[in-house]
């Protein structure tokens, strides 16, 4: 209620950035005929094994970080739902188990 017109302006900038990203991705996918992710595009474009290894490493790290974030959120929701006491440990044990299961 106190944000003013900056919220709308930020939203419009974000929408424009998403549109440009989608257009760039569409252009790339029409240029390189391969279905899949960045690893498939790197292999079809002939970027070589070192860059393909970097792409695969980035994808693996992205999936690991995403999985960890989801695991932390789900374990917190589950702990609140079944009223588990929160232990005083430096890590979230249910989240660690969920991340390992992924």
C-alpha positions as CSV (number, residue, x, y, z in Angstrom):
1,X,0.0,0.0,0.0
2,X,3.0,2.3,0.5
3,X,5.0,1.0,-2.4
4,X,3.8,3.5,-5.1
5,X,4.3,3.2,-8.9
6,X,7.8,1.6,-8.5
7,X,6.1,-1.8,-8.1
8,X,4.4,-1.6,-11.5
9,X,7.5,-0.3,-13.1
10,X,9.6,-3.2,-11.7
11,X,6.9,-5.7,-12.9
12,X,7.0,-4.2,-16.4
13,X,10.8,-4.4,-16.5
14,X,10.7,-8.0,-15.3
15,X,8.1,-8.9,-18.0
16,X,10.3,-7.3,-20.7
17,X,13.3,-9.2,-19.5
18,X,11.4,-12.5,-19.5
19,X,10.2,-11.8,-23.0
20,X,13.7,-11.1,-24.2
21,X,15.0,-14.3,-22.6
22,X,12.2,-16.3,-24.2
23,X,12.9,-14.8,-27.6
24,X,16.6,-15.5,-27.3
25,X,15.9,-19.1,-26.3
26,X,13.5,-19.5,-29.2
27,X,16.1,-18.2,-31.6
28,X,18.7,-20.6,-30.3
29,X,16.4,-23.6,-30.4
30,X,15.4,-22.8,-34.0
31,X,19.1,-22.5,-35.0
32,X,20.3,-25.6,-33.3
33,X,18.0,-28.6,-34.0
34,X,18.3,-30.5,-30.7
35,X,15.8,-31.2,-28.1
36,X,16.9,-30.8,-24.5
37,X,18.9,-28.6,-22.3
38,X,22.1,-26.6,-22.5
39,X,24.2,-29.9,-22.6
40,X,22.4,-31.0,-25.8
41,X,22.9,-27.6,-27.4
42,X,26.6,-27.6,-26.4
43,X,27.1,-31.0,-28.0
44,X,25.2,-30.1,-31.2
45,X,27.0,-26.8,-31.6
46,X,30.4,-28.5,-31.4
47,X,31.7,-26.5,-28.4
48,X,34.0,-29.3,-27.4
49,X,34.3,-31.6,-24.4
50,X,35.6,-29.1,-21.9
51,X,32.7,-26.7,-22.4
52,X,30.3,-29.6,-22.4
53,X,31.7,-30.7,-19.1
54,X,31.3,-27.2,-17.7
55,X,27.6,-27.2,-18.9
56,X,27.0,-30.6,-17.3
57,X,28.6,-29.4,-14.1
58,X,26.5,-26.3,-14.0
59,X,23.3,-28.3,-14.6
60,X,24.2,-30.7,-11.9
61,X,24.9,-27.9,-9.4
62,X,21.6,-26.2,-10.4
63,X,19.6,-29.3,-9.8
64,X,21.4,-29.9,-6.4
65,X,20.7,-26.4,-5.2
66,X,17.1,-26.5,-6.4
67,X,16.6,-29.9,-4.7
68,X,18.1,-28.6,-1.5
69,X,15.9,-25.6,-1.4
70,X,12.7,-27.6,-2.0
71,X,13.8,-30.2,0.6
72,X,14.3,-27.4,3.3
73,X,10.9,-26.0,2.5
74,X,9.1,-29.3,2.5
75,X,10.7,-30.5,5.7
76,X,9.8,-27.3,7.4
77,X,6.2,-27.6,6.3
78,X,6.1,-31.3,7.4
79,X,7.6,-30.5,10.8
80,X,5.0,-27.8,11.4
81,X,2.2,-30.0,10.1
82,X,2.9,-32.9,12.5
83,X,4.2,-30.7,15.3
84,X,7.7,-32.0,15.5
85,X,10.1,-30.3,17.9
86,X,12.8,-28.3,16.2
87,X,16.2,-29.7,17.3
88,X,19.1,-27.4,18.0
89,X,21.5,-28.7,15.4
90,X,23.4,-26.7,12.7
91,X,21.6,-28.5,9.9
92,X,18.1,-29.6,8.9
93,X,18.1,-33.4,9.2
94,X,14.8,-34.0,7.3
95,X,15.9,-31.7,4.6
96,X,19.2,-33.5,4.3
97,X,17.3,-36.8,4.0
98,X,15.0,-35.4,1.3
99,X,18.0,-34.0,-0.6
100,X,19.8,-37.3,-0.5
101,X,16.6,-39.1,-1.7
102,X,16.4,-36.7,-4.8
